[in-house]
């Protein structure tokens, strides 16, 4: 059995380790976890739940980067 799963991130297919934590996945994908908001399977996921959230096969994530400016 493979340790890799397929998920959708911002509409694109990605492979990652089975049950990787959300913060680890974000870093692996090149996002700064401090500067993003995450929609997890259609629901905004509060940051306090990220460490305990383990990514599962076929999960769908939308990651939005927070941009400052004036």
NORPE-V724541 format. One record per residue. N is the residue number from 1. SS is DSSP state (~ for helix, > for strand, _ for the rest). NEAR is the number of other C-alpha atoms within 10 Angstrom. Layout:
N&SS&NEAR ; N&SS&NEAR
This chain:
1&_&3 ; 2&_&6 ; 3&_&9 ; 4&>&14 ; 5&>&17 ; 6&>&17 ; 7&>&19 ; 8&>&16 ; 9&>&19 ; 10&_&13 ; 11&_&10 ; 12&>&10 ; 13&>&11 ; 14&>&14 ; 15&>&13 ; 16&>&17 ; 17&>&15 ; 18&_&15 ; 19&_&15 ; 20&_&18 ; 21&>&16 ; 22&~&21 ; 23&~&19 ; 24&~&15 ; 25&~&17 ; 26&~&18 ; 27&~&11 ; 28&~&11 ; 29&_&12 ; 30&_&9 ; 31&_&16 ; 32&_&13 ; 33&~&18 ; 34&~&11 ; 35&~&12 ; 36&>&15 ; 37&>&16 ; 38&>&21 ; 39&>&16 ; 40&>&18 ; 41&_&13 ; 42&_&11 ; 43&>&11 ; 44&>&13 ; 45&_&15 ; 46&_&11 ; 47&~&14 ; 48&~&8 ; 49&~&9 ; 50&_&15 ; 51&_&12 ; 52&_&11 ; 53&_&15 ; 54&>&15 ; 55&_&21 ; 56&_&16 ; 57&_&15 ; 58&_&13 ; 59&_&15 ; 60&>&21 ; 61&>&22 ; 62&>&19 ; 63&>&18 ; 64&>&13 ; 65&>&14 ; 66&_&10 ; 67&_&7 ; 68&_&6 ; 69&_&3 ; 70&_&2
